[in-house]
Amino acid sequence: MVSSEGVEVMMVTLALQGHMNPMLKLAKVLVSKGVHVTLATNDVARKRMLDSKISTHFTSDNCPGRICLEFFSDGLSHEFDRDKDTGTFIASLKANGPKNLSNLITHLKANGNQFSCIISSPFITWVPGVATEHGIPCSVLWIQSSTVFSIYYHSIKSPNLFPSLENPNEIVQLPGMLEFTVGDLPTFMLPSSPPHFQLWVAEFISVLDKVKWVLGNSVHELEEEAVNSLSSVKPINPIGPLVSPILLGKEETVEGSVDMWRAQDSCIEWLNKQAPSSVIYISFGSIIMSTENQIHSIATALKNIKRPFLWVVKASEARKHEFPTGFLEEIEREERGLVVSWCPQEKVLMNRALACFVTHCGWNSALETVVAGVPVVAHPEWTDQPTNSKLLVDVFKIGVRMRNCGEEGVNAEEVKRCIMEVVNGPGAMEMKKRAMELKEAAKKALEDGGSSNQNIDKFITEISAKPYSNNV
């Protein structure tokens, strides 16, 4: 183990499930290596965690390090719907966040904290500037794929590499990477994307000059071409997969979770009663709201497939979109399926009953399904999800992509076709075999001598060196 005595870092992220999870998991990795971690986020997280009866302070007697949670205001009330009105949220955060985070750092330093590095989520582009003001070197934890990082980087630094982004079938070829279509690109780049998302991409790439290290929640061996192609322009150091130790076959060494929604553990009891490789798991993450057509199409397909299923439908969706008449009563009567408002996804994915995962392809979910060795039905919606779908289906080769059928979106026949292709089609066995191979490669990366473990040790060694410098 590298020497990390006295090393302390601050991690800054947004109070969003997909942002907090990889940050906390990196925090746990650093703590296991003796680093002290302060995780700072906008203070709406405090209310969400208290509402869910989750501790806002983590310590561990089993590790030489510790994790502490701190909060700063984004300028909005706890009741403001940040998911619904992202434009106002981002503007308020940009206006109020720098001063409030800076005041927090000043307060913590006055109380004896000596930060060797600030690790920021990429979606808070003003954090490197705050780090510079305090003379603290800055790192970014890139929480999406290395491929998406490369696409964003080249879109700003070499826009001539991209064709018109109006035609979704237009071909895109970037240095050292596989061929994409415009429809495979992150939606933030497209003309149809809200301006504040396009501005965020430009701001993020421009602020990289103030960032000394880019850490990536990925595995070198999974995205070797993308990682290698960045080495001469802006290196990215994969340190993933940042998933819970239980998914890697290990025990948790640091207590604490920051789940913003209460998981329903009853689904694990139900899964344990199902036959191996029999259950279809459907979940579209914490942000995307399913449409009425999606709800009805999936329900109809599941009814016709007649296989056991576990379906996560957020409570807000269930109220807004009624299920087909008699659907819930029928599955309860037949004890063939389970609909829940949330679930402990990693425990679900590692359960022997799982046959496939119907997913929106958020990067956290993509990595979790790779580490679990579970094939996928990809149904991307926005942001990096189309690119992740391309990776899962065409690069990793562990699933199929569900296609929309006209303006109404996906239909029941397409849902059924994709699920059956993954669980019982002519290529199903090869997908499962490939999934198990990637599972072993991902786990090996975090072991002693593995590529991700080496990158983490190198990072700790470098932030331990003094004097510190923000020069990149």
Secondary structure, DSSP 8 states (H G I E B T S, - for coil): ----TT-EEEEEE-SSHHHHHHHHHHHHHHHHTT-EEEEEEETHHHHHHHHTT--SEE--SSSSS-EEEEEE--SS-TTS-TTT-HHHHHHHHHHHHHHHHHHHHHHHHHTT---SEEEE-TT-TTHHHHHHHTT--EEEEE-S-HHHHHHHHHHHH-GGGS--SS-TT-EE--TTS--EEGGGS-GGGSTTS-HHHHHHHHHHHHHGGG-SEEEESS-TTTSHHHHHHHTTTS--EE------GGGGT----S-----SS---THHHHHHTTS-TT-EEEEE--SS----HHHHHHHHHHHHHHT--EEEE--HHHHHHS--STTHHHHHHHHT-EEEES---HHHHHTSTTEEEEEE---HHHHHHHHHHT--EEE---STTHHHHHHIIIIIS--EEE----STT---HHHHHHHHHHHHHSTTHHHHHHHHHHHHHHHHHHTSTT-HHHHHHHHHHHHHHSSS-----
